[in-house]
Amino acid sequence: MSVTKDQRMDVVEAIERRRSVKRFTDRPVAREEIEALLDLVVLAPNHRMTQPWSFLVLGEEAKRAYGTVLGGRRARRVEDEATAAAIREKTLREALEVPAVIAVTVKESDNPEIREEDYAATFMGIQNLALAATAMGLGTHIKTGAVMNDPELRTALEVPSDERVVALVFLGEPAEVPAPKERTPAAAKTRWLP
């Protein structure tokens, strides 16, 4: 399945409407929708055409593993065991409630230059996914952080030793779309060189 003509919108509109969606409805995301989005990830600019990305679409067991690992990490920050248990439970529940979760990995090159190029290309692909999801009426929340390199998570997701988990993309129909956050105008961050 590809993105239908009715689901297409102007790219500028998609950029302006994209938000990090934190709450989703319980509508499942169809396999065909996920496949259509992943087909757009691989169209990202990629120097040397290394095509370093891979995708893991998490089922219930894998989402449970992610929620368990993340909940354990969060719970370690508090001393009170009852609070820690509540954090673990809430984190697990939230992970299981996400309609679709896609782990995006990148093959790690031994060459530092290629490694950087491949990481950048993979994130451009993730942006393609986020914008296309917006055009399809879906929302995304791109999750990064130290948990991506947690050995327990890597084991649970069967990530090969020569790959890095770049991000998890939460995907679903938005239950609510957050208001846009204020951004510094580009002009304030731009220098025009002679």
Phi and psi in degrees as GROMACS dihedral restraints (atoms count N, CA, C in turn):
[ dihedral_restraints ]
;  ai    aj    ak    al  type     phi  dphi    fc
    3     4     5     6     1  -107.2    20    10
    4     5     6     7     1   172.2    20    10
    6     7     8     9     1   -67.0    20    10
    7     8     9    10     1   125.2    20    10
    9    10    11    12     1   -75.8    20    10
   10    11    12    13     1   162.0    20    10
   12    13    14    15     1   -58.1    20    10
   13    14    15    16     1   -37.5    20    10
   15    16    17    18     1   -67.0    20    10
   16    17    18    19     1   -24.9    20    10
   18    19    20    21     1   -87.7    20    10
   19    20    21    22     1    -7.3    20    10
   21    22    23    24     1   -81.0    20    10
   22    23    24    25     1   144.5    20    10
   24    25    26    27     1  -141.4    20    10
   25    26    27    28     1   164.8    20    10
   27    28    29    30     1   -56.9    20    10
   28    29    30    31     1   138.6    20    10
   30    31    32    33     1   -62.3    20    10
   31    32    33    34     1   -36.4    20    10
   33    34    35    36     1   -63.9    20    10
   34    35    36    37     1   -41.7    20    10
   36    37    38    39     1   -62.4    20    10
   37    38    39    40     1   -42.1    20    10
   39    40    41    42     1   -62.8    20    10
   40    41    42    43     1   -41.2    20    10
   42    43    44    45     1   -63.1    20    10
   43    44    45    46     1   -44.3    20    10
   45    46    47    48     1   -68.9    20    10
   46    47    48    49     1   -30.2    20    10
   48    49    50    51     1   -89.8    20    10
   49    50    51    52     1   -17.2    20    10
   51    52    53    54     1   -63.4    20    10
   52    53    54    55     1   134.4    20    10
   54    55    56    57     1  -138.5    20    10
   55    56    57    58     1   161.5    20    10
   57    58    59    60     1   -84.7    20    10
   58    59    60    61     1   106.0    20    10
   60    61    62    63     1   -87.8    20    10
   61    62    63    64     1   126.6    20    10
   63    64    65    66     1  -106.0    20    10
   64    65    66    67     1   -15.6    20    10
   66    67    68    69     1  -128.7    20    10
   67    68    69    70     1   131.3    20    10
   69    70    71    72     1  -118.9    20    10
   70    71    72    73     1   156.7    20    10
   72    73    74    75     1   -74.3    20    10
   73    74    75    76     1   176.4    20    10
   75    76    77    78     1   -90.4    20    10
   76    77    78    79     1     9.5    20    10
   78    79    80    81     1   -64.3    20    10
   79    80    81    82     1   124.3    20    10
   81    82    83    84     1   -65.3    20    10
   82    83    84    85     1   152.3    20    10
   84    85    86    87     1   -97.6    20    10
   85    86    87    88     1   122.0    20    10
   87    88    89    90     1   -68.1    20    10
   88    89    90    91     1   148.7    20    10
   90    91    92    93     1   -54.3    20    10
   91    92    93    94     1   -40.1    20    10
   93    94    95    96     1   -63.3    20    10
   94    95    96    97     1   -35.8    20    10
   96    97    98    99     1   -65.8    20    10
   97    98    99   100     1   -44.0    20    10
   99   100   101   102     1   -63.5    20    10
  100   101   102   103     1   -44.8    20    10
  102   103   104   105     1   -61.3    20    10
  103   104   105   106     1   -40.3    20    10
  105   106   107   108     1   -62.9    20    10
  106   107   108   109     1   -40.4    20    10
  108   109   110   111     1   -67.8    20    10
  109   110   111   112     1   -42.1    20    10
  111   112   113   114     1   -66.5    20    10
  112   113   114   115     1   -31.7    20    10
  114   115   116   117     1   -63.5    20    10
  115   116   117   118     1   -25.4    20    10
  117   118   119   120     1   -85.6    20    10
  118   119   120   121     1   -25.6    20    10
  120   121   122   123     1   -60.8    20    10
  121   122   123   124     1   -44.4    20    10
  123   124   125   126     1   -73.6    20    10
  124   125   126   127     1    -1.0    20    10
  126   127   128   129     1   -91.7    20    10
  127   128   129   130     1     2.0    20    10
  129   130   131   132     1   -63.8    20    10
  130   131   132   133     1   150.2    20    10
  132   133   134   135     1   -56.6    20    10
  133   134   135   136     1   136.3    20    10
  135   136   137   138     1  -147.7    20    10
  136   137   138   139     1   100.9    20    10
  138   139   140   141     1   -59.0    20    10
  139   140   141   142     1   136.0    20    10
  141   142   143   144     1    71.3    20    10
  142   143   144   145     1     0.2    20    10
  144   145   146   147     1    50.5    20    10
  145   146   147   148     1    44.5    20    10
  147   148   149   150     1   -73.2    20    10
  148   149   150   151     1   -21.9    20    10
  150   151   152   153     1    44.8    20    10
  151   152   153   154     1    62.1    20    10
  153   154   155   156     1   -80.8    20    10
  154   155   156   157     1    -5.9    20    10
  156   157   158   159     1   -83.9    20    10
  157   158   159   160     1   152.2    20    10
  159   160   161   162     1  -141.8    20    10
  160   161   162   163     1   160.4    20    10
  162   163   164   165     1  -131.1    20    10
  163   164   165   166     1   138.0    20    10
  165   166   167   168     1  -121.8    20    10
  166   167   168   169     1   113.6    20    10
  168   169   170   171     1   -91.6    20    10
  169   170   171   172     1   115.2    20    10
  171   172   173   174     1   -80.5    20    10
  172   173   174   175     1   127.2    20    10
  174   175   176   177     1   -86.7    20    10
  175   176   177   178     1  -172.9    20    10
  177   178   179   180     1   -59.1    20    10
  178   179   180   181     1   -42.8    20    10
  180   181   182   183     1   -64.0    20    10
  181   182   183   184     1   -42.9    20    10
  183   184   185   186     1   -69.1    20    10
  184   185   186   187     1   -38.2    20    10
  186   187   188   189     1   -63.6    20    10
  187   188   189   190     1   -38.6    20    10
  189   190   191   192     1   -62.6    20    10
  190   191   192   193     1   -42.0    20    10
  192   193   194   195     1   -62.4    20    10
  193   194   195   196     1   -45.3    20    10
  195   196   197   198     1   -60.5    20    10
  196   197   198   199     1   -48.6    20    10
  198   199   200   201     1   -61.0    20    10
  199   200   201   202     1   -37.3    20    10
  201   202   203   204     1   -67.4    20    10
  202   203   204   205     1   -46.1    20    10
  204   205   206   207     1   -65.0    20    10
  205   206   207   208     1   -48.0    20    10
  207   208   209   210     1   -64.6    20    10
  208   209   210   211     1   -41.6    20    10
  210   211   212   213     1   -61.4    20    10
  211   212   213   214     1   -40.8    20    10
  213   214   215   216     1   -63.1    20    10
  214   215   216   217     1   -40.8    20    10
  216   217   218   219     1   -64.3    20    10
  217   218   219   220     1   -44.2    20    10
  219   220   221   222     1   -67.0    20    10
  220   221   222   223     1   -39.1    20    10
  222   223   224   225     1   -66.9    20    10
  223   224   225   226     1   -28.0    20    10
  225   226   227   228     1   -65.4    20    10
  226   227   228   229     1   -15.3    20    10
  228   229   230   231     1   -80.6    20    10
  229   230   231   232     1   -10.9    20    10
  231   232   233   234     1  -118.2    20    10
  232   233   234   235     1   152.0    20    10
  234   235   236   237     1   -91.9    20    10
  235   236   237   238     1   -33.9    20    10
  237   238   239   240     1   -71.1    20    10
  238   239   240   241     1   122.6    20    10
  240   241   242   243     1   -66.2    20    10
  241   242   243   244     1   -35.7    20    10
  243   244   245   246     1   -64.8    20    10
  244   245   246   247     1   -42.0    20    10
  246   247   248   249     1   -65.6    20    10
  247   248   249   250     1   -42.0    20    10
  249   250   251   252     1   -61.2    20    10
  250   251   252   253     1   -43.2    20    10
  252   253   254   255     1   -63.5    20    10
  253   254   255   256     1   -40.8    20    10
  255   256   257   258     1   -64.2    20    10
  256   257   258   259     1   -39.4    20    10
  258   259   260   261     1   -64.6    20    10
  259   260   261   262     1   -45.5    20    10
  261   262   263   264     1   -60.2    20    10
  262   263   264   265     1   -45.2    20    10
  264   265   266   267     1   -64.6    20    10
  265   266   267   268     1   -45.6    20    10
  267   268   269   270     1   -64.3    20    10
  268   269   270   271     1   -43.7    20    10
  270   271   272   273     1   -63.5    20    10
  271   272   273   274     1   -42.6    20    10
  273   274   275   276     1   -63.4    20    10
  274   275   276   277     1   -46.5    20    10
  276   277   278   279     1   -59.5    20    10
  277   278   279   280     1   -44.9    20    10
  279   280   281   282     1   -62.1    20    10
  280   281   282   283     1   -40.0    20    10
  282   283   284   285     1   -64.9    20    10
  283   284   285   286     1   -40.3    20    10
  285   286   287   288     1   -72.2    20    10
  286   287   288   289     1   -23.4    20    10
  288   289   290   291     1   -79.7    20    10
  289   290   291   292     1   -16.3    20    10
  291   292   293   294     1   -70.1    20    10
  292   293   294   295     1   126.6    20    10
  294   295   296   297     1   -58.5    20    10
  295   296   297   298     1   -41.3    20    10
  297   298   299   300     1  -145.5    20    10
  298   299   300   301     1   139.9    20    10
  300   301   302   303     1  -130.3    20    10
  301   302   303   304     1   128.3    20    10
  303   304   305   306     1  -119.6    20    10
  304   305   306   307     1   121.8    20    10
  306   307   308   309     1   -89.8    20    10
  307   308   309   310     1   128.6    20    10
  309   310   311   312     1  -108.8    20    10
  310   311   312   313     1   124.2    20    10
  312   313   314   315     1  -116.0    20    10
  313   314   315   316     1   161.5    20    10
  315   316   317   318     1  -130.9    20    10
  316   317   318   319     1   138.3    20    10
  318   319   320   321     1   -71.3    20    10
  319   320   321   322     1   130.8    20    10
  321   322   323   324     1   -89.7    20    10
  322   323   324   325     1   113.6    20    10
  324   325   326   327     1   -80.9    20    10
  325   326   327   328     1   150.7    20    10
  327   328   329   330     1   -72.8    20    10
  328   329   330   331     1   -21.1    20    10
  330   331   332   333     1   -84.5    20    10
  331   332   333   334     1   116.6    20    10
  333   334   335   336     1   -57.8    20    10
  334   335   336   337     1   -35.9    20    10
  336   337   338   339     1   -66.3    20    10
  337   338   339   340     1   -45.8    20    10
  339   340   341   342     1   -66.0    20    10
  340   341   342   343     1   -38.6    20    10
  342   343   344   345     1   -57.7    20    10
  343   344   345   346     1   -45.1    20    10
  345   346   347   348     1   -65.8    20    10
  346   347   348   349     1   -44.3    20    10
  348   349   350   351     1   -60.8    20    10
  349   350   351   352     1   -42.4    20    10
  351   352   353   354     1   -68.2    20    10
  352   353   354   355     1   -38.2    20    10
  354   355   356   357     1   -63.2    20    10
  355   356   357   358     1   -44.8    20    10
  357   358   359   360     1   -63.1    20    10
  358   359   360   361     1   -43.7    20    10
  360   361   362   363     1   -62.2    20    10
  361   362   363   364     1   -39.6    20    10
  363   364   365   366     1   -64.5    20    10
  364   365   366   367     1   -40.7    20    10
  366   367   368   369     1   -70.1    20    10
  367   368   369   370     1   -31.5    20    10
  369   370   371   372     1   -63.6    20    10
  370   371   372   373     1   -37.7    20    10
  372   373   374   375     1   -64.1    20    10
  373   374   375   376     1   -39.9    20    10
  375   376   377   378     1   -63.2    20    10
  376   377   378   379     1   -38.7    20    10
  378   379   380   381     1   -63.5    20    10
  379   380   381   382     1   -40.2    20    10
  381   382   383   384     1   -55.5    20    10
  382   383   384   385     1   -45.7    20    10
  384   385   386   387     1   -60.8    20    10
  385   386   387   388     1   -46.8    20    10
  387   388   389   390     1   -63.1    20    10
  388   389   390   391     1   -41.9    20    10
  390   391   392   393     1   -70.5    20    10
  391   392   393   394     1   -41.7    20    10
  393   394   395   396     1   -65.7    20    10
  394   395   396   397     1   -39.2    20    10
  396   397   398   399     1   -60.4    20    10
  397   398   399   400     1   -42.2    20    10
  399   400   401   402     1   -58.7    20    10
  400   401   402   403     1   -45.3    20    10
  402   403   404   405     1   -62.3    20    10
  403   404   405   406     1   -29.3    20    10
  405   406   407   408     1   -87.3    20    10
  406   407   408   409     1     1.0    20    10
  408   409   410   411     1    83.9    20    10
  409   410   411   412     1    13.7    20    10
  411   412   413   414     1  -103.4    20    10
  412   413   414   415     1   161.7    20    10
  414   415   416   417     1  -117.7    20    10
  415   416   417   418     1   158.1    20    10
  417   418   419   420     1  -133.2    20    10
  418   419   420   421     1   155.9    20    10
  420   421   422   423     1  -137.7    20    10
  421   422   423   424     1   115.7    20    10
  423   424   425   426     1   -90.9    20    10
  424   425   426   427     1   117.7    20    10
  426   427   428   429     1  -105.5    20    10
  427   428   429   430     1   129.1    20    10
  429   430   431   432     1  -131.6    20    10
  430   431   432   433     1  -172.2    20    10
  432   433   434   435     1   121.6    20    10
  433   434   435   436     1  -178.9    20    10
  435   436   437   438     1   -62.4    20    10
  436   437   438   439     1   -27.0    20    10
  438   439   440   441     1   -61.3    20    10
  439   440   441   442     1   -24.1    20    10
  441   442   443   444     1   -62.8    20    10
  442   443   444   445     1   -25.8    20    10
  444   445   446   447     1  -106.0    20    10
  445   446   447   448     1    10.2    20    10
  447   448   449   450     1   -66.0    20    10
  448   449   450   451     1   126.6    20    10
  450   451   452   453     1   -56.5    20    10
  451   452   453   454     1   -36.1    20    10
  453   454   455   456     1   -64.5    20    10
  454   455   456   457     1   -42.2    20    10
  456   457   458   459     1   -67.1    20    10
  457   458   459   460     1   -44.4    20    10
  459   460   461   462     1   -58.3    20    10
  460   461   462   463     1   -41.6    20    10
  462   463   464   465     1   -66.0    20    10
  463   464   465   466     1   -46.3    20    10
  465   466   467   468     1   -61.6    20    10
  466   467   468   469     1   -36.1    20    10
  468   469   470   471     1   -91.8    20    10
  469   470   471   472     1     1.4    20    10
  471   472   473   474     1    56.4    20    10
  472   473   474   475     1    44.8    20    10
  474   475   476   477     1   -79.1    20    10
  475   476   477   478     1   124.5    20    10
  477   478   479   480     1   -61.4    20    10
  478   479   480   481     1   153.4    20    10
  480   481   482   483     1   -64.0    20    10
  481   482   483   484     1   -21.5    20    10
  483   484   485   486     1   -96.2    20    10
  484   485   486   487     1    15.6    20    10
  486   487   488   489     1  -122.2    20    10
  487   488   489   490     1   152.6    20    10
  489   490   491   492     1  -118.2    20    10
  490   491   492   493     1   134.9    20    10
  492   493   494   495     1   -78.3    20    10
  493   494   495   496     1   115.0    20    10
  495   496   497   498     1   -82.9    20    10
  496   497   498   499     1   -44.4    20    10
  498   499   500   501     1  -164.3    20    10
  499   500   501   502     1   159.0    20    10
  501   502   503   504     1  -107.7    20    10
  502   503   504   505     1   134.6    20    10
  504   505   506   507     1  -109.6    20    10
  505   506   507   508     1   114.4    20    10
  507   508   509   510     1   -81.7    20    10
  508   509   510   511     1   136.8    20    10
  510   511   512   513     1  -140.8    20    10
  511   512   513   514     1   134.9    20    10
  513   514   515   516     1   175.6    20    10
  514   515   516   517     1   179.1    20    10
  516   517   518   519     1   -75.9    20    10
  517   518   519   520     1   126.0    20    10
  519   520   521   522     1   -64.9    20    10
  520   521   522   523     1   133.5    20    10
  522   523   524   525     1   -80.3    20    10
  523   524   525   526     1   -29.6    20    10
  525   526   527   528     1  -155.0    20    10
  526   527   528   529     1   147.4    20    10
  528   529   530   531     1  -110.0    20    10
  529   530   531   532     1   118.9    20    10
  531   532   533   534     1   -63.8    20    10
  532   533   534   535     1   153.6    20    10
  534   535   536   537     1   -67.2    20    10
  535   536   537   538     1   153.6    20    10
  537   538   539   540     1   -65.7    20    10
  538   539   540   541     1   145.0    20    10
  540   541   542   543     1   -86.7    20    10
  541   542   543   544     1   147.8    20    10
  543   544   545   546     1   -67.5    20    10
  544   545   546   547     1   136.3    20    10
  546   547   548   549     1  -121.2    20    10
  547   548   549   550     1   147.2    20    10
  549   550   551   552     1   -69.1    20    10
  550   551   552   553     1   129.0    20    10
  552   553   554   555     1   -60.4    20    10
  553   554   555   556     1   147.1    20    10
  555   556   557   558     1   -56.7    20    10
  556   557   558   559     1   -34.5    20    10
  558   559   560   561     1   -58.4    20    10
  559   560   561   562     1   -32.1    20    10
  561   562   563   564     1   -75.0    20    10
  562   563   564   565     1   -12.7    20    10
  564   565   566   567     1  -113.9    20    10
  565   566   567   568     1    10.7    20    10
  567   568   569   570     1  -114.0    20    10
  568   569   570   571     1   134.6    20    10
  570   571   572   573     1  -118.8    20    10
  571   572   573   574     1   132.0    20    10
  573   574   575   576     1   -98.7    20    10
  574   575   576   577     1   115.6    20    10
  576   577   578   579     1   -91.2    20    10
  577   578   579   580     1   146.5    20    10
